[in-house]
């Protein structure tokens, strides 16, 4: 399958599932409170294909940027006297509140269910991520090196937030590019505090400090007739040391590249046993190569039914706080818009997950669904959260806002929607241009 076709198919699967679940939430709750549903649409704009069953037209529309459910009477602000009992505005506020809320709620519920399934089936995770954050390597010249952090320092907290594992550290640093952060470490028996200015790495401006854990290297694949195959390396082998020196993941490639045509002694763990292999990297161009695909040492974690539910809730709660914090920092200007992903980025990530396999695809759908559910609760007119906010205000004042006010809200919401769609698409494009946003300027 070509990359373009694969990207389109992957995007359609991911977006299709998430949009369907979201709109089904509105649809299901609407039916439950006996509302008449006129349209259930995947996509916006002109109807392409579909079918009608009962009162509802189930359709696929031209613009695949979401979907909607249209209830009868939901815009009849000026004709409330002519409303039928099954119309949207004829229902009580709490019923309308539940109908609107159920869309985002279903996205969050989908995320919890999918992560639960993944945890039950068994998820492959880098071993180091759940280990205490003890530094195993520091990149020379990096923020960590400049701050005088040392190998074997244990990171206790970042910005006064406890970091129990490397996963906690990666989240804390990765979400703060070009930011000054405070790092508390344990060095021997001493507790020390440092400040460092993170750098920005990758197109998504991820925060980077330059310290890494004691991450062991695992062989994922061995090329036929390569130096690794001739030396006896096999997929699954874990490399513990080279020439009697412990070697971690971020050092490994550098050592191999600097030692072409020089015999190296590898200490390898294979199925619980240790063995020594002598391997000579080949000279390719000007550097040494082994002919392997290496990854951080991974473990497969499986959970029982009840444990998988608890683990899923815990993971999704952590991600929820991360998303909420990112939105706050985006509004305040502390986070970069380069970390936002629009339809092009979503499609690319979807294709990458599609190629990695079923569980990776489920993980991506779960993450995207959770983010969509949370973002939809933000109280701005274009989102479900905006409508929920208006209903809440009407409940507090115990009266409906005037038709004029509601029409203004709808118009503002539509303008915001158009602006957001245009912005995220242009934001995706500028990441691929040599000069970013400046590439759009005619001078």
Order of alpha helices (4+ residues) and beta strands (2+ residues): alpha-beta-beta-alpha-beta-beta-alpha-beta-beta-alpha-beta-beta-beta-beta-beta-beta-alpha-beta-beta-alpha-beta-beta-beta-beta-beta-beta-alpha-alpha-alpha-alpha-alpha
